[in-house]
Amino acid sequence: MTNRNAMFAKRQREMKQQEKAREKEKRKAERKAKDGSAVDDGVDPDIAGIVPGPQPKPEGEAVEAPAEGEGDTP
């Protein structure tokens, strides 16, 4: 009889865990639906619009050429 009671208690615990997991998923889905910053198109809003590759120089920054006599050649 003890084994049956233990099996019943274990099954009850498992069912309680499953119910808790379902409720957690439900709350998670509600938060995601309610959250206005949720991304629908799969693009992270922090990096949206960033173009990979070399970036253009900022305005006002001049590119200076090395002067005669300076350089890597000895």
C-alpha positions in Angstrom: 0.0 0.0 0.0 2.8 2.4 0.7 4.1 2.1 -2.8 0.6 3.0 -4.2 0.4 6.1 -2.0 3.9 7.1 -3.1 3.0 6.6 -6.8 -0.2 8.7 -6.3 1.7 11.5 -4.6 4.4 11.5 -7.3 1.7 11.7 -10.0 0.0 14.6 -8.1 3.4 16.5 -7.9 4.0 15.9 -11.6 0.6 17.2 -12.6 1.1 20.2 -10.4 4.4 21.0 -12.1 2.8 20.6 -15.5 0.0 23.0 -14.6 2.5 25.5 -13.2 4.5 25.3 -16.4 1.4 25.9 -18.5 0.5 28.9 -16.4 4.0 30.3 -16.8 3.9 29.9 -20.6 0.5 31.6 -20.6 1.8 34.6 -18.6 4.9 34.8 -20.8 2.7 34.9 -23.9 0.5 37.6 -22.4 3.6 39.8 -21.5 4.9 39.4 -25.0 1.6 40.3 -26.6 1.3 43.3 -24.2 4.8 44.5 -24.6 5.0 47.4 -27.1 8.7 46.9 -27.8 8.2 43.3 -29.0 9.9 42.8 -32.3 7.6 41.4 -35.0 10.0 41.4 -38.0 12.8 39.6 -36.2 15.2 42.6 -36.1 16.7 43.8 -32.9 15.6 47.5 -32.5 19.0 48.4 -31.1 20.8 47.5 -34.3 18.1 48.3 -36.8 19.4 50.4 -39.6 23.1 49.6 -39.1 24.8 48.7 -42.3 27.7 46.2 -42.1 31.0 47.0 -43.7 33.2 50.1 -43.7 31.5 53.1 -42.3 31.7 56.6 -43.8 33.9 59.2 -42.1 32.0 61.6 -39.8 31.5 65.1 -41.2 34.2 67.5 -40.2 36.9 64.9 -39.8 39.7 65.6 -42.3 41.8 62.8 -43.7 45.4 63.8 -43.5 48.0 62.4 -45.8 51.5 61.7 -44.4 54.0 64.4 -45.0 57.1 64.0 -47.1 59.8 62.1 -45.2 57.3 60.4 -43.0 56.1 56.9 -43.6 57.0 53.2 -43.2 59.9 53.2 -45.6 63.4 53.4 -43.9 
